């Protein structure tokens, strides 16, 4: 699903209702050069992960790994589109 959001004069973005993020929720914003990627963050990510996240690393290590992987992915996608 693709939705359009406008940036106001204070650099705020109002998301359409169809996006499914409620006011007050946190979203990770990844700058992928020519576009932004927004990923909603559950209020308790560890509980939301259930049994599929079975890793011995602590939360800080997992966060660093996720951020590093997201940056690599965004850079790779931009290069494939000749934007890098």
PDB file with SEQRES, HELIX, SHEET and CRYST1 records, atoms N, CA, C and O in Angstrom:
SEQRES   1 A   84  UNK UNK UNK UNK UNK UNK UNK UNK UNK UNK UNK UNK UNK          
SEQRES   2 A   84  UNK UNK UNK UNK UNK UNK UNK UNK UNK UNK UNK UNK UNK          
SEQRES   3 A   84  UNK UNK UNK UNK UNK UNK UNK UNK UNK UNK UNK UNK UNK          
SEQRES   4 A   84  UNK UNK UNK UNK UNK UNK UNK UNK UNK UNK UNK UNK UNK          
SEQRES   5 A   84  UNK UNK UNK UNK UNK UNK UNK UNK UNK UNK UNK UNK UNK          
SEQRES   6 A   84  UNK UNK UNK UNK UNK UNK UNK UNK UNK UNK UNK UNK UNK          
SEQRES   7 A   84  UNK UNK UNK UNK UNK UNK                                      
HELIX    1 AA1 UNK A   17  UNK A   19  5                                   3    
HELIX    2 AA2 UNK A   45  UNK A   49  1                                   5    
HELIX    3 AA3 UNK A   59  UNK A   80  1                                  22    
SHEET    1 AA1 2 UNK A  26  UNK A  31  0                                        
SHEET    2 AA1 2 UNK A  36  UNK A  41 -1                                        
CRYST1    1.000    1.000    1.000  90.00  90.00  90.00 P 1           1          
ATOM      1  N   UNK A   1       0.840  -1.171   0.000  1.00  0.00           N  
ATOM      2  CA  UNK A   1       0.000   0.000   0.000  1.00  0.00           C  
ATOM      3  C   UNK A   1       0.886   1.236   0.000  1.00  0.00           C  
ATOM      4  O   UNK A   1       1.815   1.330   0.803  1.00  0.00           O  
ATOM      5  N   UNK A   2       0.620   2.162  -0.868  1.00  0.00           N  
ATOM      6  CA  UNK A   2       1.353   3.426  -0.913  1.00  0.00           C  
ATOM      7  C   UNK A   2       0.386   4.556  -0.591  1.00  0.00           C  
ATOM      8  O   UNK A   2      -0.693   4.652  -1.176  1.00  0.00           O  
ATOM      9  N   UNK A   3       0.780   5.394   0.329  1.00  0.00           N  
ATOM     10  CA  UNK A   3      -0.022   6.549   0.721  1.00  0.00           C  
ATOM     11  C   UNK A   3       0.855   7.794   0.611  1.00  0.00           C  
ATOM     12  O   UNK A   3       2.079   7.707   0.708  1.00  0.00           O  
ATOM     13  N   UNK A   4       0.236   8.930   0.411  1.00  0.00           N  
ATOM     14  CA  UNK A   4       0.958  10.187   0.299  1.00  0.00           C  
ATOM     15  C   UNK A   4       0.740  10.989   1.570  1.00  0.00           C  
ATOM     16  O   UNK A   4      -0.389  11.130   2.042  1.00  0.00           O  
ATOM     17  N   UNK A   5       1.827  11.511   2.121  1.00  0.00           N  
ATOM     18  CA  UNK A   5       1.753  12.377   3.298  1.00  0.00           C  
ATOM     19  C   UNK A   5       2.465  13.683   2.957  1.00  0.00           C  
ATOM     20  O   UNK A   5       3.449  13.680   2.218  1.00  0.00           O  
ATOM     21  N   UNK A   6       1.973  14.788   3.489  1.00  0.00           N  
ATOM     22  CA  UNK A   6       2.579  16.087   3.218  1.00  0.00           C  
ATOM     23  C   UNK A   6       3.371  16.556   4.436  1.00  0.00           C  
ATOM     24  O   UNK A   6       3.010  16.275   5.579  1.00  0.00           O  
ATOM     25  N   UNK A   7       4.455  17.274   4.163  1.00  0.00           N  
ATOM     26  CA  UNK A   7       5.267  17.864   5.212  1.00  0.00           C  
ATOM     27  C   UNK A   7       4.811  19.308   5.384  1.00  0.00           C  
ATOM     28  O   UNK A   7       4.734  20.057   4.410  1.00  0.00           O  
ATOM     29  N   UNK A   8       4.505  19.705   6.634  1.00  0.00           N  
ATOM     30  CA  UNK A   8       4.053  21.085   6.847  1.00  0.00           C  
ATOM     31  C   UNK A   8       5.245  22.014   7.066  1.00  0.00           C  
ATOM     32  O   UNK A   8       6.395  21.579   7.006  1.00  0.00           O  
ATOM     33  N   UNK A   9       4.968  23.297   7.320  1.00  0.00           N  
ATOM     34  CA  UNK A   9       6.043  24.283   7.446  1.00  0.00           C  
ATOM     35  C   UNK A   9       6.928  24.061   8.675  1.00  0.00           C  
ATOM     36  O   UNK A   9       8.001  24.656   8.778  1.00  0.00           O  
ATOM     37  N   UNK A  10       6.488  23.211   9.606  1.00  0.00           N  
ATOM     38  CA  UNK A  10       7.307  22.874  10.781  1.00  0.00           C  
ATOM     39  C   UNK A  10       7.968  21.501  10.613  1.00  0.00           C  
ATOM     40  O   UNK A  10       8.446  20.903  11.577  1.00  0.00           O  
ATOM     41  N   UNK A  11       7.984  21.017   9.366  1.00  0.00           N  
ATOM     42  CA  UNK A  11       8.619  19.740   8.994  1.00  0.00           C  
ATOM     43  C   UNK A  11       7.944  18.534   9.637  1.00  0.00           C  
ATOM     44  O   UNK A  11       8.586  17.507   9.857  1.00  0.00           O  
ATOM     45  N   UNK A  12       6.663  18.650   9.937  1.00  0.00           N  
ATOM     46  CA  UNK A  12       5.907  17.528  10.491  1.00  0.00           C  
ATOM     47  C   UNK A  12       5.182  16.813   9.364  1.00  0.00           C  
ATOM     48  O   UNK A  12       4.820  17.417   8.355  1.00  0.00           O  
ATOM     49  N   UNK A  13       4.979  15.528   9.551  1.00  0.00           N  
ATOM     50  CA  UNK A  13       4.265  14.712   8.572  1.00  0.00           C  
ATOM     51  C   UNK A  13       3.002  14.191   9.231  1.00  0.00           C  
ATOM     52  O   UNK A  13       3.047  13.642  10.332  1.00  0.00           O  
ATOM     53  N   UNK A  14       1.877  14.363   8.555  1.00  0.00           N  
ATOM     54  CA  UNK A  14       0.626  13.798   9.017  1.00  0.00           C  
ATOM     55  C   UNK A  14       0.333  12.587   8.151  1.00  0.00           C  
ATOM     56  O   UNK A  14       0.174  12.704   6.936  1.00  0.00           O  
ATOM     57  N   UNK A  15       0.264  11.424   8.783  1.00  0.00           N  
ATOM     58  CA  UNK A  15       0.038  10.193   8.036  1.00  0.00           C  
ATOM     59  C   UNK A  15      -1.450   9.959   7.807  1.00  0.00           C  
ATOM     60  O   UNK A  15      -2.261  10.239   8.690  1.00  0.00           O  
ATOM     61  N   UNK A  16      -1.817   9.454   6.643  1.00  0.00           N  
ATOM     62  CA  UNK A  16      -3.218   9.115   6.388  1.00  0.00           C  
ATOM     63  C   UNK A  16      -3.686   8.015   7.351  1.00  0.00           C  
ATOM     64  O   UNK A  16      -2.881   7.193   7.789  1.00  0.00           O  
ATOM     65  N   UNK A  17      -4.962   7.999   7.675  1.00  0.00           N  
ATOM     66  CA  UNK A  17      -5.517   6.984   8.589  1.00  0.00           C  
ATOM     67  C   UNK A  17      -5.254   5.568   8.102  1.00  0.00           C  
ATOM     68  O   UNK A  17      -5.073   4.653   8.905  1.00  0.00           O  
ATOM     69  N   UNK A  18      -5.234   5.390   6.794  1.00  0.00           N  
ATOM     70  CA  UNK A  18      -5.055   4.057   6.208  1.00  0.00           C  
ATOM     71  C   UNK A  18      -3.696   3.437   6.546  1.00  0.00           C  
ATOM     72  O   UNK A  18      -3.525   2.223   6.435  1.00  0.00           O  
ATOM     73  N   UNK A  19      -2.743   4.256   6.954  1.00  0.00           N  
ATOM     74  CA  UNK A  19      -1.406   3.746   7.260  1.00  0.00           C  
ATOM     75  C   UNK A  19      -1.434   2.834   8.476  1.00  0.00           C  
ATOM     76  O   UNK A  19      -0.635   1.901   8.554  1.00  0.00           O  
ATOM     77  N   UNK A  20      -2.316   3.071   9.413  1.00  0.00           N  
ATOM     78  CA  UNK A  20      -2.479   2.160  10.543  1.00  0.00           C  
ATOM     79  C   UNK A  20      -1.602   2.466  11.745  1.00  0.00           C  
ATOM     80  O   UNK A  20      -1.451   1.614  12.620  1.00  0.00           O  
ATOM     81  N   UNK A  21      -1.022   3.653  11.814  1.00  0.00           N  
ATOM     82  CA  UNK A  21      -0.246   4.061  12.982  1.00  0.00           C  
ATOM     83  C   UNK A  21      -1.095   5.054  13.758  1.00  0.00           C  
ATOM     84  O   UNK A  21      -1.586   6.032  13.194  1.00  0.00           O  
ATOM     85  N   UNK A  22      -1.268   4.807  15.047  1.00  0.00           N  
ATOM     86  CA  UNK A  22      -2.099   5.668  15.886  1.00  0.00           C  
ATOM     87  C   UNK A  22      -1.290   6.824  16.461  1.00  0.00           C  
ATOM     88  O   UNK A  22      -0.077   6.708  16.633  1.00  0.00           O  
ATOM     89  N   UNK A  23      -1.959   7.945  16.760  1.00  0.00           N  
ATOM     90  CA  UNK A  23      -1.258   9.072  17.390  1.00  0.00           C  
ATOM     91  C   UNK A  23      -0.578   8.616  18.682  1.00  0.00           C  
ATOM     92  O   UNK A  23      -1.157   7.871  19.473  1.00  0.00           O  
ATOM     93  N   UNK A  24       0.648   9.071  18.880  1.00  0.00           N  
ATOM     94  CA  UNK A  24       1.399   8.713  20.079  1.00  0.00           C  
ATOM     95  C   UNK A  24       2.304   7.504  19.906  1.00  0.00           C  
ATOM     96  O   UNK A  24       3.195   7.280  20.726  1.00  0.00           O  
ATOM     97  N   UNK A  25       2.090   6.723  18.855  1.00  0.00           N  
ATOM     98  CA  UNK A  25       2.951   5.572  18.615  1.00  0.00           C  
ATOM     99  C   UNK A  25       4.295   6.032  18.073  1.00  0.00           C  
ATOM    100  O   UNK A  25       4.390   7.077  17.430  1.00  0.00           O  
ATOM    101  N   UNK A  26       5.331   5.244  18.335  1.00  0.00           N  
ATOM    102  CA  UNK A  26       6.670   5.562  17.836  1.00  0.00           C  
ATOM    103  C   UNK A  26       6.921   4.847  16.519  1.00  0.00           C  
ATOM    104  O   UNK A  26       6.449   3.733  16.294  1.00  0.00           O  
ATOM    105  N   UNK A  27       7.678   5.517  15.651  1.00  0.00           N  
ATOM    106  CA  UNK A  27       8.018   4.973  14.339  1.00  0.00           C  
ATOM    107  C   UNK A  27       9.496   5.240  14.090  1.00  0.00           C  
ATOM    108  O   UNK A  27       9.974   6.353  14.311  1.00  0.00           O  
ATOM    109  N   UNK A  28      10.221   4.223  13.630  1.00  0.00           N  
ATOM    110  CA  UNK A  28      11.605   4.424  13.213  1.00  0.00           C  
ATOM    111  C   UNK A  28      11.560   4.995  11.800  1.00  0.00           C  
ATOM    112  O   UNK A  28      10.875   4.458  10.930  1.00  0.00           O  
ATOM    113  N   UNK A  29      12.291   6.084  11.573  1.00  0.00           N  
ATOM    114  CA  UNK A  29      12.377   6.687  10.245  1.00  0.00           C  
ATOM    115  C   UNK A  29      13.786   6.447   9.710  1.00  0.00           C  
ATOM    116  O   UNK A  29      14.768   6.862  10.325  1.00  0.00           O  
ATOM    117  N   UNK A  30      13.880   5.784   8.579  1.00  0.00           N  
ATOM    118  CA  UNK A  30      15.166   5.506   7.955  1.00  0.00           C  
ATOM    119  C   UNK A  30      15.260   6.336   6.687  1.00  0.00           C  
ATOM    120  O   UNK A  30      14.424   6.230   5.790  1.00  0.00           O  
ATOM    121  N   UNK A  31      16.294   7.165   6.630  1.00  0.00           N  
ATOM    122  CA  UNK A  31      16.533   8.005   5.455  1.00  0.00           C  
ATOM    123  C   UNK A  31      17.240   7.153   4.405  1.00  0.00           C  
ATOM    124  O   UNK A  31      18.398   6.771   4.577  1.00  0.00           O  
ATOM    125  N   UNK A  32      16.545   6.867   3.335  1.00  0.00           N  
ATOM    126  CA  UNK A  32      17.106   6.057   2.253  1.00  0.00           C  
ATOM    127  C   UNK A  32      17.381   6.948   1.043  1.00  0.00           C  
ATOM    128  O   UNK A  32      17.086   6.586  -0.096  1.00  0.00           O  
ATOM    129  N   UNK A  33      17.937   8.083   1.309  1.00  0.00           N  
ATOM    130  CA  UNK A  33      18.328   9.091   0.322  1.00  0.00           C  
ATOM    131  C   UNK A  33      17.144   9.723  -0.389  1.00  0.00           C  
ATOM    132  O   UNK A  33      16.761  10.838  -0.033  1.00  0.00           O  
ATOM    133  N   UNK A  34      16.551   9.073  -1.366  1.00  0.00           N  
ATOM    134  CA  UNK A  34      15.467   9.708  -2.108  1.00  0.00           C  
ATOM    135  C   UNK A  34      14.090   9.391  -1.531  1.00  0.00           C  
ATOM    136  O   UNK A  34      13.078   9.858  -2.053  1.00  0.00           O  
ATOM    137  N   UNK A  35      14.045   8.609  -0.472  1.00  0.00           N  
ATOM    138  CA  UNK A  35      12.772   8.307   0.185  1.00  0.00           C  
ATOM    139  C   UNK A  35      13.026   7.997   1.647  1.00  0.00           C  
ATOM    140  O   UNK A  35      14.175   7.828   2.056  1.00  0.00           O  
ATOM    141  N   UNK A  36      11.963   7.921   2.443  1.00  0.00           N  
ATOM    142  CA  UNK A  36      12.043   7.560   3.847  1.00  0.00           C  
ATOM    143  C   UNK A  36      11.286   6.265   4.061  1.00  0.00           C  
ATOM    144  O   UNK A  36      10.284   5.996   3.398  1.00  0.00           O  
ATOM    145  N   UNK A  37      11.771   5.478   4.983  1.00  0.00           N  
ATOM    146  CA  UNK A  37      11.112   4.236   5.347  1.00  0.00           C  
ATOM    147  C   UNK A  37      10.679   4.366   6.798  1.00  0.00           C  
ATOM    148  O   UNK A  37      11.511   4.627   7.666  1.00  0.00           O  
ATOM    149  N   UNK A  38       9.395   4.190   7.075  1.00  0.00           N  
ATOM    150  CA  UNK A  38       8.881   4.286   8.439  1.00  0.00           C  
ATOM    151  C   UNK A  38       8.459   2.919   8.943  1.00  0.00           C  
ATOM    152  O   UNK A  38       7.668   2.227   8.302  1.00  0.00           O  
ATOM    153  N   UNK A  39       8.992   2.532  10.100  1.00  0.00           N  
ATOM    154  CA  UNK A  39       8.684   1.230  10.681  1.00  0.00           C  
ATOM    155  C   UNK A  39       8.087   1.445  12.065  1.00  0.00           C  
ATOM    156  O   UNK A  39       8.773   1.947  12.956  1.00  0.00           O  
ATOM    157  N   UNK A  40       6.820   1.075  12.265  1.00  0.00           N  
ATOM    158  CA  UNK A  40       6.205   1.243  13.590  1.00  0.00           C  
ATOM    159  C   UNK A  40       6.932   0.399  14.636  1.00  0.00           C  
ATOM    160  O   UNK A  40       7.367  -0.718  14.359  1.00  0.00           O  
ATOM    161  N   UNK A  41       7.054   0.954  15.846  1.00  0.00           N  
ATOM    162  CA  UNK A  41       7.690   0.246  16.950  1.00  0.00           C  
ATOM    163  C   UNK A  41       6.596  -0.160  17.934  1.00  0.00           C  
ATOM    164  O   UNK A  41       5.880   0.702  18.444  1.00  0.00           O  
ATOM    165  N   UNK A  42       6.455  -1.462  18.211  1.00  0.00           N  
ATOM    166  CA  UNK A  42       5.467  -1.889  19.205  1.00  0.00           C  
ATOM    167  C   UNK A  42       5.802  -1.300  20.572  1.00  0.00           C  
ATOM    168  O   UNK A  42       6.968  -1.025  20.856  1.00  0.00           O  
ATOM    169  N   UNK A  43       4.791  -1.104  21.424  1.00  0.00           N  
ATOM    170  CA  UNK A  43       5.044  -0.520  22.743  1.00  0.00           C  
ATOM    171  C   UNK A  43       5.994  -1.389  23.567  1.00  0.00           C  
ATOM    172  O   UNK A  43       6.780  -0.860  24.354  1.00  0.00           O  
ATOM    173  N   UNK A  44       5.936  -2.699  23.402  1.00  0.00           N  
ATOM    174  CA  UNK A  44       6.880  -3.606  24.063  1.00  0.00           C  
ATOM    175  C   UNK A  44       7.398  -4.592  23.026  1.00  0.00           C  
ATOM    176  O   UNK A  44       6.841  -5.678  22.871  1.00  0.00           O  
ATOM    177  N   UNK A  45       8.459  -4.222  22.315  1.00  0.00           N  
ATOM    178  CA  UNK A  45       8.940  -5.049  21.214  1.00  0.00           C  
ATOM    179  C   UNK A  45       9.289  -6.484  21.598  1.00  0.00           C  
ATOM    180  O   UNK A  45       9.053  -7.406  20.817  1.00  0.00           O  
ATOM    181  N   UNK A  46       9.842  -6.680  22.782  1.00  0.00           N  
ATOM    182  CA  UNK A  46      10.217  -8.036  23.179  1.00  0.00           C  
ATOM    183  C   UNK A  46       8.993  -8.918  23.379  1.00  0.00           C  
ATOM    184  O   UNK A  46       9.013 -10.094  23.016  1.00  0.00           O  
ATOM    185  N   UNK A  47       7.937  -8.369  23.946  1.00  0.00           N  
ATOM    186  CA  UNK A  47       6.706  -9.139  24.121  1.00  0.00           C  
ATOM    187  C   UNK A  47       6.066  -9.397  22.761  1.00  0.00           C  
ATOM    188  O   UNK A  47       5.569 -10.492  22.499  1.00  0.00           O  
ATOM    189  N   UNK A  48       6.083  -8.379  21.894  1.00  0.00           N  
ATOM    190  CA  UNK A  48       5.483  -8.520  20.571  1.00  0.00           C  
ATOM    191  C   UNK A  48       6.209  -9.537  19.703  1.00  0.00           C  
ATOM    192  O   UNK A  48       5.612 -10.135  18.808  1.00  0.00           O  
ATOM    193  N   UNK A  49       7.499  -9.734  19.969  1.00  0.00           N  
ATOM    194  CA  UNK A  49       8.264 -10.677  19.162  1.00  0.00           C  
ATOM    195  C   UNK A  49       7.867 -12.121  19.426  1.00  0.00           C  
ATOM    196  O   UNK A  49       8.100 -12.997  18.592  1.00  0.00           O  
ATOM    197  N   UNK A  50       7.271 -12.368  20.577  1.00  0.00           N  
ATOM    198  CA  UNK A  50       6.836 -13.734  20.888  1.00  0.00           C  
ATOM    199  C   UNK A  50       7.984 -14.712  20.846  1.00  0.00           C  
ATOM    200  O   UNK A  50       9.069 -14.422  21.350  1.00  0.00           O  
ATOM    201  N   UNK A  51       7.765 -15.845  20.262  1.00  0.00           N  
ATOM    202  CA  UNK A  51       8.785 -16.891  20.249  1.00  0.00           C  
ATOM    203  C   UNK A  51       9.701 -16.814  19.031  1.00  0.00           C  
ATOM    204  O   UNK A  51      10.701 -17.530  18.982  1.00  0.00           O  
ATOM    205  N   UNK A  52       9.394 -15.970  18.049  1.00  0.00           N  
ATOM    206  CA  UNK A  52      10.224 -15.938  16.846  1.00  0.00           C  
ATOM    207  C   UNK A  52      11.570 -15.261  17.066  1.00  0.00           C  
ATOM    208  O   UNK A  52      12.488 -15.445  16.267  1.00  0.00           O  
ATOM    209  N   UNK A  53      11.705 -14.464  18.156  1.00  0.00           N  
ATOM    210  CA  UNK A  53      12.981 -13.819  18.442  1.00  0.00           C  
ATOM    211  C   UNK A  53      13.680 -14.594  19.557  1.00  0.00           C  
ATOM    212  O   UNK A  53      13.475 -14.337  20.744  1.00  0.00           O  
ATOM    213  N   UNK A  54      14.492 -15.529  19.147  1.00  0.00           N  
ATOM    214  CA  UNK A  54      15.223 -16.342  20.102  1.00  0.00           C  
ATOM    215  C   UNK A  54      16.704 -16.077  19.888  1.00  0.00           C  
ATOM    216  O   UNK A  54      17.354 -16.743  19.082  1.00  0.00           O  
ATOM    217  N   UNK A  55      17.233 -15.094  20.619  1.00  0.00           N  
ATOM    218  CA  UNK A  55      18.609 -14.661  20.411  1.00  0.00           C  
ATOM    219  C   UNK A  55      19.257 -14.385  21.762  1.00  0.00           C  
ATOM    220  O   UNK A  55      18.613 -13.847  22.663  1.00  0.00           O  
ATOM    221  N   UNK A  56      20.505 -14.743  21.904  1.00  0.00           N  
ATOM    222  CA  UNK A  56      21.209 -14.563  23.170  1.00  0.00           C  
ATOM    223  C   UNK A  56      21.738 -13.139  23.342  1.00  0.00           C  
ATOM    224  O   UNK A  56      22.179 -12.781  24.434  1.00  0.00           O  
ATOM    225  N   UNK A  57      21.705 -12.314  22.282  1.00  0.00           N  
ATOM    226  CA  UNK A  57      22.215 -10.951  22.385  1.00  0.00           C  
ATOM    227  C   UNK A  57      21.273 -10.085  23.205  1.00  0.00           C  
ATOM    228  O   UNK A  57      20.067 -10.329  23.242  1.00  0.00           O  
ATOM    229  N   UNK A  58      21.833  -9.063  23.869  1.00  0.00           N  
ATOM    230  CA  UNK A  58      20.979  -8.163  24.635  1.00  0.00           C  
ATOM    231  C   UNK A  58      20.323  -7.143  23.698  1.00  0.00           C  
ATOM    232  O   UNK A  58      20.627  -7.094  22.506  1.00  0.00           O  
ATOM    233  N   UNK A  59      19.439  -6.349  24.244  1.00  0.00           N  
ATOM    234  CA  UNK A  59      18.638  -5.418  23.448  1.00  0.00           C  
ATOM    235  C   UNK A  59      19.521  -4.417  22.695  1.00  0.00           C  
ATOM    236  O   UNK A  59      19.256  -4.115  21.531  1.00  0.00           O  
ATOM    237  N   UNK A  60      20.565  -3.902  23.347  1.00  0.00           N  
ATOM    238  CA  UNK A  60      21.437  -2.919  22.681  1.00  0.00           C  
ATOM    239  C   UNK A  60      22.156  -3.538  21.486  1.00  0.00           C  
ATOM    240  O   UNK A  60      22.286  -2.907  20.437  1.00  0.00           O  
ATOM    241  N   UNK A  61      22.617  -4.762  21.645  1.00  0.00           N  
ATOM    242  CA  UNK A  61      23.287  -5.439  20.537  1.00  0.00           C  
ATOM    243  C   UNK A  61      22.323  -5.691  19.384  1.00  0.00           C  
ATOM    244  O   UNK A  61      22.677  -5.515  18.219  1.00  0.00           O  
ATOM    245  N   UNK A  62      21.102  -6.105  19.716  1.00  0.00           N  
ATOM    246  CA  UNK A  62      20.094  -6.346  18.685  1.00  0.00           C  
ATOM    247  C   UNK A  62      19.762  -5.054  17.945  1.00  0.00           C  
ATOM    248  O   UNK A  62      19.616  -5.054  16.723  1.00  0.00           O  
ATOM    249  N   UNK A  63      19.642  -3.950  18.690  1.00  0.00           N  
ATOM    250  CA  UNK A  63      19.324  -2.666  18.072  1.00  0.00           C  
ATOM    251  C   UNK A  63      20.434  -2.245  17.114  1.00  0.00           C  
ATOM    252  O   UNK A  63      20.157  -1.825  15.990  1.00  0.00           O  
ATOM    253  N   UNK A  64      21.686  -2.355  17.552  1.00  0.00           N  
ATOM    254  CA  UNK A  64      22.808  -1.986  16.680  1.00  0.00           C  
ATOM    255  C   UNK A  64      22.821  -2.843  15.415  1.00  0.00           C  
ATOM    256  O   UNK A  64      23.040  -2.338  14.314  1.00  0.00           O  
ATOM    257  N   UNK A  65      22.583  -4.140  15.586  1.00  0.00           N  
ATOM    258  CA  UNK A  65      22.574  -5.041  14.427  1.00  0.00           C  
ATOM    259  C   UNK A  65      21.442  -4.672  13.468  1.00  0.00           C  
ATOM    260  O   UNK A  65      21.631  -4.677  12.252  1.00  0.00           O  
ATOM    261  N   UNK A  66      20.265  -4.352  14.014  1.00  0.00           N  
ATOM    262  CA  UNK A  66      19.119  -3.989  13.174  1.00  0.00           C  
ATOM    263  C   UNK A  66      19.379  -2.689  12.428  1.00  0.00           C  
ATOM    264  O   UNK A  66      19.081  -2.585  11.238  1.00  0.00           O  
ATOM    265  N   UNK A  67      19.932  -1.699  13.116  1.00  0.00           N  
ATOM    266  CA  UNK A  67      20.217  -0.423  12.466  1.00  0.00           C  
ATOM    267  C   UNK A  67      21.272  -0.590  11.373  1.00  0.00           C  
ATOM    268  O   UNK A  67      21.150  -0.005  10.297  1.00  0.00           O  
ATOM    269  N   UNK A  68      22.300  -1.382  11.647  1.00  0.00           N  
ATOM    270  CA  UNK A  68      23.352  -1.627  10.656  1.00  0.00           C  
ATOM    271  C   UNK A  68      22.770  -2.326   9.433  1.00  0.00           C  
ATOM    272  O   UNK A  68      23.079  -1.961   8.299  1.00  0.00           O  
ATOM    273  N   UNK A  69      21.931  -3.326   9.663  1.00  0.00           N  
ATOM    274  CA  UNK A  69      21.322  -4.075   8.544  1.00  0.00           C  
ATOM    275  C   UNK A  69      20.365  -3.192   7.746  1.00  0.00           C  
ATOM    276  O   UNK A  69      20.335  -3.273   6.518  1.00  0.00           O  
ATOM    277  N   UNK A  70      19.581  -2.350   8.425  1.00  0.00           N  
ATOM    278  CA  UNK A  70      18.658  -1.454   7.731  1.00  0.00           C  
ATOM    279  C   UNK A  70      19.415  -0.459   6.860  1.00  0.00           C  
ATOM    280  O   UNK A  70      18.995  -0.163   5.741  1.00  0.00           O  
ATOM    281  N   UNK A  71      20.534   0.058   7.373  1.00  0.00           N  
ATOM    282  CA  UNK A  71      21.341   0.992   6.590  1.00  0.00           C  
ATOM    283  C   UNK A  71      21.943   0.297   5.367  1.00  0.00           C  
ATOM    284  O   UNK A  71      21.945   0.856   4.270  1.00  0.00           O  
ATOM    285  N   UNK A  72      22.452  -0.918   5.557  1.00  0.00           N  
ATOM    286  CA  UNK A  72      23.003  -1.673   4.433  1.00  0.00           C  
ATOM    287  C   UNK A  72      21.933  -1.930   3.377  1.00  0.00           C  
ATOM    288  O   UNK A  72      22.186  -1.797   2.180  1.00  0.00           O  
ATOM    289  N   UNK A  73      20.739  -2.296   3.830  1.00  0.00           N  
ATOM    290  CA  UNK A  73      19.646  -2.589   2.905  1.00  0.00           C  
ATOM    291  C   UNK A  73      19.236  -1.335   2.130  1.00  0.00           C  
ATOM    292  O   UNK A  73      19.048  -1.387   0.915  1.00  0.00           O  
ATOM    293  N   UNK A  74      19.099  -0.215   2.833  1.00  0.00           N  
ATOM    294  CA  UNK A  74      18.695   1.029   2.175  1.00  0.00           C  
ATOM    295  C   UNK A  74      19.743   1.469   1.157  1.00  0.00           C  
ATOM    296  O   UNK A  74      19.401   1.906   0.059  1.00  0.00           O  
ATOM    297  N   UNK A  75      21.026   1.352   1.525  1.00  0.00           N  
ATOM    298  CA  UNK A  75      22.104   1.723   0.606  1.00  0.00           C  
ATOM    299  C   UNK A  75      22.107   0.814  -0.616  1.00  0.00           C  
ATOM    300  O   UNK A  75      22.271   1.281  -1.743  1.00  0.00           O  
ATOM    301  N   UNK A  76      21.929  -0.471  -0.393  1.00  0.00           N  
ATOM    302  CA  UNK A  76      21.895  -1.434  -1.494  1.00  0.00           C  
ATOM    303  C   UNK A  76      20.744  -1.138  -2.450  1.00  0.00           C  
ATOM    304  O   UNK A  76      20.917  -1.178  -3.668  1.00  0.00           O  
ATOM    305  N   UNK A  77      19.570  -0.841  -1.896  1.00  0.00           N  
ATOM    306  CA  UNK A  77      18.410  -0.523  -2.744  1.00  0.00           C  
ATOM    307  C   UNK A  77      18.642   0.754  -3.542  1.00  0.00           C  
ATOM    308  O   UNK A  77      18.287   0.828  -4.718  1.00  0.00           O  
ATOM    309  N   UNK A  78      19.237   1.758  -2.905  1.00  0.00           N  
ATOM    310  CA  UNK A  78      19.504   3.018  -3.599  1.00  0.00           C  
ATOM    311  C   UNK A  78      20.501   2.802  -4.744  1.00  0.00           C  
ATOM    312  O   UNK A  78      20.341   3.371  -5.823  1.00  0.00           O  
ATOM    313  N   UNK A  79      21.521   1.984  -4.508  1.00  0.00           N  
ATOM    314  CA  UNK A  79      22.506   1.710  -5.555  1.00  0.00           C  
ATOM    315  C   UNK A  79      21.871   0.968  -6.721  1.00  0.00           C  
ATOM    316  O   UNK A  79      22.193   1.233  -7.880  1.00  0.00           O  
ATOM    317  N   UNK A  80      20.968   0.040  -6.417  1.00  0.00           N  
ATOM    318  CA  UNK A  80      20.291  -0.695  -7.493  1.00  0.00           C  
ATOM    319  C   UNK A  80      19.444   0.230  -8.339  1.00  0.00           C  
ATOM    320  O   UNK A  80      19.223  -0.038  -9.520  1.00  0.00           O  
ATOM    321  N   UNK A  81      18.968   1.311  -7.755  1.00  0.00           N  
ATOM    322  CA  UNK A  81      18.146   2.278  -8.485  1.00  0.00           C  
ATOM    323  C   UNK A  81      18.986   3.422  -9.032  1.00  0.00           C  
ATOM    324  O   UNK A  81      18.443   4.440  -9.461  1.00  0.00           O  
ATOM    325  N   UNK A  82      20.302   3.264  -9.020  1.00  0.00           N  
ATOM    326  CA  UNK A  82      21.233   4.287  -9.486  1.00  0.00           C  
ATOM    327  C   UNK A  82      21.057   5.617  -8.753  1.00  0.00           C  
ATOM    328  O   UNK A  82      21.183   6.687  -9.347  1.00  0.00           O  
ATOM    329  N   UNK A  83      20.759   5.531  -7.437  1.00  0.00           N  
ATOM    330  CA  UNK A  83      20.596   6.736  -6.645  1.00  0.00           C  
ATOM    331  C   UNK A  83      21.715   6.861  -5.622  1.00  0.00           C  
ATOM    332  O   UNK A  83      21.739   7.834  -4.868  1.00  0.00           O  
ATOM    333  N   UNK A  84      22.627   5.927  -5.571  1.00  0.00           N  
ATOM    334  CA  UNK A  84      23.669   5.935  -4.556  1.00  0.00           C  
ATOM    335  C   UNK A  84      24.906   6.490  -5.092  1.00  0.00           C  
ATOM    336  O   UNK A  84      25.904   6.579  -4.377  1.00  0.00           O  
TER     337      UNK A  84                                                      
END                                                                             
